[in-house]
């Protein structure tokens, strides 16, 4: 039952709902966000822990309004100033049951309001369903890459063309963003402060984004995805992890090509990780204590969604636009690609300044692994 569930609700109010649940061992804990369809009414959040791990349960929970700008929980007194006609309950009675692939939720409140929701869990572990464009080999890719408009598109390389766009955080099975903010980030900040030259002030949106990017670049699971302005850097990361035992005539690596200019123009962007409606947002954090960012021409995306590809697909259908394209390249061209990328100056030594990068660069040069 843990993970992310999405859907709509109806009753006294109507709108969209996001449920984020983490597995806590003997129970589930998380939050249910209700985003009201009417602009004159506030959205709300319900925090709860299940009494066990049954697929059917009832419980009483606290409910709070959400700030329309930041998405953060606020007091009823504060929300009254923005929505003077809104009346919100303090408690809610929830009844939940999983039937097949659908989570059914019903609720009542002491104010007499009620509603029902039907939520489904995206299957983000299934193979990608994006079809590659007609770029089938390394030489064709080079011609394509050099013809693209600089800084309009961003790129991401992945070792397999079957992998969907999915954050490391969501691949672990976690979904509860507020738990990540309140538990993981303070622990990371406490343990990394002694290892960084800069003291990150997490209350600053700029430094907060830089800290998230730093831990992401060093392998901690976050709701971020790494991207680059360079199609050739993306190609390096697509081929980087392949070794002899993984290379065969049918295996392909994948490079994502995303129209960041059109996306930013068309979709609201969230600049920090916080409770929010479904979103996929682009960040360009500063390179505080992160020497890898500049040579990698790096930027990040942040999302609260497990199935990023499914969300982009829906937005493409609504707008009748193509935001995301994919290119699949043969794994058997790895040696040629990596040699030419090295001549371009794109190596582990340049992308990962330090001893680890230098050793990896020389390993690539002297060993055929």
C-alpha positions in Angstrom: 0.0 0.0 0.0 3.0 2.3 0.4 3.8 4.7 -2.4 1.9 7.4 -4.2 -1.9 7.2 -5.0 -3.5 9.7 -7.4 -7.1 10.5 -8.3 -10.1 12.8 -7.8 -12.7 13.3 -5.1 -16.3 14.5 -5.0 -19.0 15.3 -2.4 -19.3 18.6 -0.6 -16.2 19.7 -2.5 -14.6 18.4 -5.7 -11.0 18.4 -6.8 -7.8 16.3 -7.2 -6.2 14.2 -4.5 -2.6 13.0 -3.8 -1.9 10.4 -1.1 1.7 9.8 -0.1 2.4 6.8 2.1 5.6 5.4 3.5 6.0 1.9 5.0 7.0 2.3 8.6 7.4 -1.4 9.4 4.2 -2.1 11.4 2.1 0.6 9.8 1.9 3.2 7.1 2.4 7.0 7.6 1.7 9.8 5.3 -0.5 12.6 4.1 -3.6 13.0 1.9 -3.7 16.3 0.0 -7.0 17.6 -1.4 -6.7 20.3 -4.0 -10.1 22.0 -4.4 -11.3 22.6 -8.0 -12.9 25.9 -7.0 -10.5 28.9 -6.8 -12.5 30.5 -4.0 -11.8 27.6 -1.6 -8.6 26.5 0.1 -6.9 23.2 -0.4 -6.1 21.0 2.6 -4.0 18.2 4.0 -4.8 15.3 6.3 -1.9 13.6 8.2 -2.4 10.1 9.5 -0.8 6.8 10.5 -2.7 3.6 9.9 -3.6 1.4 12.8 -1.7 -1.5 11.2 -1.0 -2.8 7.6 -4.5 -3.9 6.7 -6.0 -2.9 3.3 -9.1 -1.8 5.1 -9.2 0.6 8.1 -10.9 3.6 9.7 -9.4 6.4 11.7 -9.8 10.0 12.9 -7.2 12.5 11.8 -6.2 16.2 11.9 -6.9 18.3 8.8 -5.2 21.7 8.0 -5.6 24.3 5.2 -2.8 24.9 2.8 -1.3 28.2 1.8 -2.3 28.9 -1.9 1.2 30.2 -2.7 3.7 28.0 -0.9 1.6 24.8 -0.3 2.6 24.8 3.3 0.1 24.1 6.1 -1.2 27.3 7.8 -3.6 28.1 10.6 -7.4 28.6 10.2 -7.0 32.2 11.3 -4.5 32.8 8.5 -6.6 31.1 5.8 -9.7 33.1 6.8 -7.9 36.3 5.7 -7.5 34.8 2.2 -10.8 32.9 2.0 -13.2 34.7 4.3 -16.1 32.5 3.4 -14.4 29.2 3.9 -15.1 27.1 7.0 -12.7 24.2 7.6 -13.0 21.4 10.1 -10.2 20.5 12.5 -10.8 16.8 12.4 -11.9 14.3 9.8 -13.2 10.7 9.9 -11.7 8.5 7.2 -12.7 5.1 5.9 -10.2 3.4 3.5 -10.2 0.2 1.6 -8.2 -1.3 -1.3 -10.3 -3.2 -3.9 -8.2 -4.5 -6.7 -6.0 -1.7 -7.9 -8.2 1.1 -6.5 -8.0 2.8 -3.1 -11.5 3.9 -2.0 -11.6 6.7 0.6 -14.7 8.2 2.2 -14.9 10.8 4.9 -17.2 12.9 7.1 -16.4 15.9 9.3 -18.1 17.4 12.4 -19.2 20.3 10.1 -21.4 17.9 8.1 -19.2 17.9 5.0 -18.4 14.6 3.3 -16.8 13.1 0.3 -15.4 10.1 -1.5 -12.2 9.5 -3.5 -11.0 6.8 -5.8 -7.2 6.7 -6.1 -4.9 4.5 -8.2 -1.2 3.9 -7.8 0.9 4.7 -11.0 3.0 1.7 -12.2 6.3 3.6 -12.6 8.3 0.4 -12.5 7.1 -0.7 -15.9 9.3 -0.1 -19.0 9.2 3.3 -20.7 6.5 3.6 -23.4 8.2 6.5 -25.3 9.1 5.6 -28.8 12.6 6.8 -29.9 13.0 9.3 -32.7 14.8 8.3 -35.9 18.4 8.6 -34.6 19.8 5.1 -34.6 23.6 5.4 -34.3 26.4 7.5 -32.7 27.2 9.5 -35.9 23.6 10.4 -36.4 23.4 11.5 -32.8 26.4 13.8 -33.2 24.8 15.5 -36.2 21.5 15.8 -34.2 23.2 17.2 -31.1 25.1 19.9 -32.8 22.0 21.1 -34.6 20.0 21.8 -31.5 19.2 25.3 -30.2 21.6 25.9 -27.3 19.9 26.1 -23.8 16.4 25.4 -25.1 16.7 21.7 -24.6 18.1 19.8 -21.6 19.3 16.2 -21.7 19.6 13.1 -19.5 21.4 9.9 -20.2 20.3 6.5 -18.8 22.0 3.1 -19.2 18.8 1.3 -20.4 16.1 2.4 -22.8 13.6 0.4 -20.7 14.0 2.6 -17.6 11.3 5.3 -17.1 12.1 8.8 -15.8 11.9 8.2 -12.1 13.6 9.8 -9.1 15.9 7.7 -6.9 13.7 8.7 -4.0 10.6 7.2 -5.5 12.4 4.1 -6.8 13.1 3.2 -3.1 9.3 2.9 -2.5 9.1 6.1 -0.5 6.6 8.8 -1.3 6.0 11.0 1.8 7.7 14.3 0.8 7.1 16.0 4.2 8.8 13.1 6.0 11.8 13.5 3.7 11.9 17.3 4.4 11.5 16.9 8.2 13.6 13.8 8.7 16.2 13.2 6.0 17.2 16.8 5.3 18.0 17.8 8.9 20.0 14.6 9.3 21.9 15.2 6.1 22.6 18.8 7.1 23.8 17.8 10.5 26.2 15.1 9.2 27.5 16.9 6.1 28.1 20.4 7.7 31.5 19.2 9.0 32.4 18.0 5.5 31.5 21.1 3.5 33.3 24.4 3.3 30.0 26.3 3.2 27.4 26.3 5.9 24.1 25.9 4.1 21.2 28.0 5.3 18.3 25.8 4.5 15.7 28.6 5.2 17.0 30.3 2.0 15.4 28.9 -1.1 18.6 29.4 -3.1 20.8 27.6 -0.6 18.1 24.9 0.0 18.1 24.0 -3.7 21.9 24.0 -3.7 22.0 21.6 -0.7 19.5 19.2 -2.3 21.5 19.3 -5.5 24.7 18.5 -3.6 23.3 15.4 -1.8 21.7 14.3 -5.1 25.1 14.5 -6.9 26.7 12.4 -4.2 24.2 9.6 -4.5 21.5 10.3 -1.8 18.0 9.4 -2.9 16.1 12.6 -3.5 13.0 13.7 -5.5 15.4 15.3 -8.0 16.6 14.1 -11.4 19.9 15.3 -12.9 19.9 16.9 -16.3 22.5 18.7 -18.4 22.5 21.4 -21.0 25.0 19.3 -23.1 23.7 16.4 -25.2 27.3 15.0 -25.2 27.5 15.0 -21.4 24.2 13.1 -21.4 25.6 10.6 -23.8 28.6 10.1 -21.5 26.3 9.2 -18.6 24.3 6.9 -20.8 27.3 4.9 -21.8 29.4 5.3 -18.6 28.2 2.4 -16.5 28.1 -0.2 -19.4 30.6 -3.0 -19.1 31.4 -5.9 -21.4 28.9 -8.3 -19.9 26.1 -5.8 -20.5 26.9 -5.0 -24.1 25.1 -6.8 -26.9 23.5 -6.1 -30.3 20.0 -5.6 -28.9 20.7 -3.6 -25.8 20.4 0.2 -26.1 21.1 3.2 -24.0 18.7 6.2 -23.9 19.1 9.9 -24.0 16.1 12.1 -23.0 15.7 15.4 -24.9 13.4 17.8 -23.0 12.1 21.2 -24.3 12.7 23.1 -21.1 11.9 26.5 -22.6 8.4 25.4 -23.7 7.8 23.6 -20.4 8.7 26.6 -18.3 6.5 28.8 -20.4 3.5 26.5 -20.2 3.6 24.9 -16.7 3.8 26.4 -13.2 7.2 25.8 -11.7 7.8 25.1 -8.0 11.2 26.3 -6.8 11.4 24.2 -3.6 10.3 20.8 -2.4 7.1 21.2 -0.5 3.5 19.9 -0.6 2.1 20.8 -4.0 -0.3 19.6 -6.7 1.2 17.2 -9.3 4.2 18.9 -10.8 7.5 18.5 -12.6 9.6 21.6 -12.1 13.1 22.6 -13.3 15.7 24.1 -11.0 19.0 25.8 -11.8 20.7 25.7 -8.4 23.9 27.5 -7.7 27.1 25.4 -7.4 27.7 25.9 -3.7 30.4 23.4 -2.6 29.6 21.3 -5.7 32.5 21.4 -8.2 30.8 18.9 -10.4 27.9 21.1 -11.5 29.8 23.5 -13.8 31.8 20.9 -15.9 28.6 18.8 -16.1 26.6 21.8 -17.2 24.1 20.5 -14.7 20.7 21.5 -13.6 17.9 19.5 -11.9 14.2 18.7 -12.0 12.2 18.3 -8.8 8.9 16.5 -8.6 6.4 15.0 -6.2 5.4 12.3 -8.8 6.4 8.7 -9.0 5.5 8.4 -12.7 7.1 11.4 -14.3 6.7 10.1 -17.9 3.0 9.5 -17.4 2.5 13.1 -16.2 4.4 14.6 -19.1 2.4 12.4 -21.5 -0.8 13.8 -20.1 0.4 17.4 -20.3 1.5 16.8 -23.9 -1.9 15.5 -24.8 -3.6 18.5 -23.2 -1.4 21.0 -24.9 -1.0 19.2 -28.2 2.7 19.7 -27.9 5.8 17.5 -27.7 7.9 18.3 -24.7 9.9 15.1 -24.3 11.7 13.0 -27.0 14.0 10.0 -26.6 17.0 8.7 -28.5 18.1 5.1 -28.3 21.7 4.3 -29.2 23.3 0.9 -29.6 25.3 -0.3 -26.6 27.8 -1.9 -29.0 28.9 1.7 -30.0 30.1 2.4 -26.5 33.9 2.2 -27.2 33.7 4.6 -30.2 31.4 7.0 -28.3 33.6 7.1 -25.2 36.8 7.6 -27.2 35.3 10.5 -29.1 33.8 12.0 -25.9 37.3 11.9 -24.4 38.7 13.8 -27.4 35.9 16.4 -26.7 37.2 16.7 -23.1 34.2 14.9 -21.6 35.8 12.3 -19.3 35.4 11.2 -15.7 38.3 13.4 -14.8 36.7 16.5 -16.1 33.2 15.8 -14.9 34.1 14.5 -11.5 37.0 16.7 -10.3 39.1 14.9 -7.7 40.9 11.6 -7.2 37.9 9.4 -7.9 37.3 11.0 -11.3 41.0 10.9 -12.3 41.2 7.2 -11.4 38.0 6.4 -13.3 39.3 8.3 -16.4 42.5 6.3 -16.4 40.6 3.0 -15.8 38.6 3.8 -18.9 41.8 4.4 -20.8 43.9 1.4 -19.7 41.3 -1.4 -19.0 38.7 -2.9 -21.2 36.1 -3.9 -18.6 
